[in-house]
Amino acid sequence: MEYYQNLAEMYVGNDVSPDFYAWVFPKCDHVAVGTGTVCGKLDIKMYQQGIKQRVKNKIKGGKVIKVEAHPIPEHPRPVRVRGRVALVGDAAGYVTKCSGEGIYFAAKSGRMCGEGIVRASEGGEWMISEDDLKREYLMEWDKKYVSTFRFLDLLQRVFYGSNEAREALVEVCGSEYVQRMTFDSYLYKKLAKGDRWEDLKMVFATFGSLMRCKIVGRDMAAFNL
């Protein structure tokens, strides 16, 4: 605890698995150690060995208090309301691709669901139904945020599949317009409205970066051989 008393650490890399990140957060008299990966099929033993090897000097002599793990869906689940039960937060799949953010959407979806129940039940006077939950909660949520999740899903599919694609994303983000749109979208948690002409230029610049980085990556691979 002396090392982590006033320190939190974050690690991102691909030496343990293709898309891996880990964190250590101090919590009162102990630390919370977390890891995440977006691998489809993962060799658990190799994964655990890699983690232990990386942190063995820092956790030597430590006591494990609790171990837990579960997959987190990064897209809204197809069924989020059944009968009088509604899913919110991580359970509903409200974790964004690319950034992995989920705290805001967990709190926001819980509040929207609660407010929808209050409206449908007229302050608790009537029993709500599945249709009430779909109308007052689900439709309102999708209207506000489903386009954001779809865009981030597309972004991850395009840019996170290879190192060349990630390099292209870095190149695209050199644009001041892209930076401003990204900041506004992240700040307000929904896609920012941009300029059509600038959007068109951004699309062409993206295609150019993808082609250029793919060619460079192929040339570098041939050079290494």
Disulfide bonds with the S-S distance in Angstrom:
none
